[in-house]
Amino acid sequence: MAKFEECLQRLEKIVQELEKGEVPLEKSLTLFEEGMQLSSACRKELEQAEGKVEILLKKNGKLQAEPFEPLSDKAQARR
């Protein structure tokens, strides 16, 4: 799981750097592109982990796995 943690830390650093607003446009675009790739990689790892947890829960037989349903945009807007 260290890879996930490393990706997340790098993503946080990119966001902090972009939020400062001191980065030239070309560098900002490069950082944004890297951030999108990291975000995608993190999402894939989370989906794989979620699938493994569901399989383990189903094998156990005692617990029922419930599919993860992310909040929709409408549900988040209500908060």
C-alpha distance (Angstrom), angle and dihedral (degrees) to the residues before:
residue distance angle dihedral
M1 . . .
A2 3.81 . .
K3 3.80 89.7 .
F4 3.80 90.7 58.8
E5 3.79 91.8 48.9
E6 3.82 91.2 48.4
C7 3.82 91.7 49.9
L8 3.79 91.0 49.2
Q9 3.80 93.0 49.2
R10 3.82 91.7 49.2
L11 3.80 90.0 47.9
E12 3.81 90.6 52.4
K13 3.82 90.6 50.9
I14 3.81 90.9 50.7
V15 3.80 91.3 51.0
Q16 3.81 91.5 49.2
E17 3.80 91.6 49.3
L18 3.81 92.8 48.8
E19 3.81 92.6 46.1
K20 3.81 91.0 56.6
G21 3.80 88.2 65.4
E22 3.81 92.5 -147.2
V23 3.81 95.7 111.0
P24 3.83 119.6 101.7
L25 3.81 115.4 -112.3
E26 3.82 95.6 -107.4
K27 3.82 91.7 50.8
S28 3.82 89.8 45.7
L29 3.80 90.6 55.6
T30 3.80 91.1 49.0
L31 3.81 91.3 49.4
F32 3.81 91.4 46.3
E33 3.80 91.2 52.0
E34 3.81 91.2 49.1
G35 3.80 89.5 48.0
M36 3.80 92.1 52.8
Q37 3.81 90.8 50.7
L38 3.82 91.2 48.9
S39 3.79 90.9 47.8
S40 3.79 90.6 52.4
A41 3.82 91.8 48.2
C42 3.82 91.5 49.8
R43 3.80 91.2 48.9
K44 3.82 91.4 51.7
E45 3.81 92.1 49.9
L46 3.81 91.2 49.7
E47 3.81 91.3 49.9
Q48 3.82 90.8 50.5
A49 3.80 91.5 48.8
E50 3.80 90.4 48.7
G51 3.81 90.3 52.3
K52 3.81 91.6 50.3
V53 3.81 91.4 50.3
E54 3.81 91.2 51.1
I55 3.82 91.0 50.2
L56 3.81 91.7 49.6
L57 3.79 91.8 48.5
K58 3.80 91.9 49.3
K59 3.83 92.1 48.7
N60 3.78 90.6 51.4
G61 3.78 89.6 59.8
K62 3.80 93.1 -158.2
L63 3.77 96.8 80.4
Q64 3.77 127.4 52.6
A65 3.77 116.3 -138.8
E66 3.76 114.5 -136.2
P67 3.79 117.3 -156.0
F68 3.76 113.4 -111.0
E69 3.78 113.0 -112.9
P70 3.79 114.8 -168.6
L71 3.77 116.5 -141.7
S72 3.76 112.3 -90.7
D73 3.78 119.7 -125.1
K74 3.81 89.3 -104.4
A75 3.80 92.8 53.0
Q76 3.81 91.4 49.3
A77 3.80 91.5 48.8
R78 3.81 90.2 56.9
R79 3.79 92.3 59.0
